[in-house]
Amino acid sequence: MPKREQIEVLEERLDELVEKLLVMGRPKWERIRLMQSLVSLGEKLPDEVVEAALARIMERMLD
């Protein structure tokens, strides 16, 4: 498990990816690339952090 400082940096990166995914009008290839990055990053973070990020994405999709 990464150290707390590393987790904070990874959480910031996760937030950036989520924000990019929430921008409408991105091409399909870019959304796929962002999701792949999100999954890869999610493997390094605690489940609750990833679940919160996914909840934000799902909430936006359902709006």
WOMO-V765769 format. One record per residue. RES is the residue in one small letter. PHI is phi in radians with two decimals (999 if undefined). Layout:
RES;PHI + RES;PHI
This chain:
m;999 + p;-1.12 + k;-1.21 + r;-0.97 + e;-1.11 + q;-1.16 + i;-1.09 + e;-1.07 + v;-1.14 + l;-1.14 + e;-1.11 + e;-1.09 + r;-1.11 + l;-1.07 + d;-1.04 + e;-1.09 + l;-1.11 + v;-1.08 + e;-1.04 + k;-1.13 + l;-1.18 + l;-1.40 + v;-1.34 + m;-1.29 + g;1.57 + r;-1.27 + p;-1.13 + k;-0.98 + w;-1.06 + e;-1.27 + r;-1.10 + i;-1.11 + r;-1.07 + l;-1.12 + m;-1.14 + q;-1.08 + s;-1.12 + l;-1.09 + v;-1.11 + s;-1.05 + l;-1.18 + g;-1.08 + e;-1.19 + k;-1.75 + l;-2.01 + p;-1.07 + d;-0.96 + e;-1.13 + v;-1.21 + v;-1.17 + e;-1.07 + a;-1.13 + a;-1.14 + l;-1.15 + a;-1.10 + r;-1.09 + i;-1.14 + m;-1.10 + e;-1.03 + r;-1.16 + m;-1.14 + l;-1.50 + d;-1.24
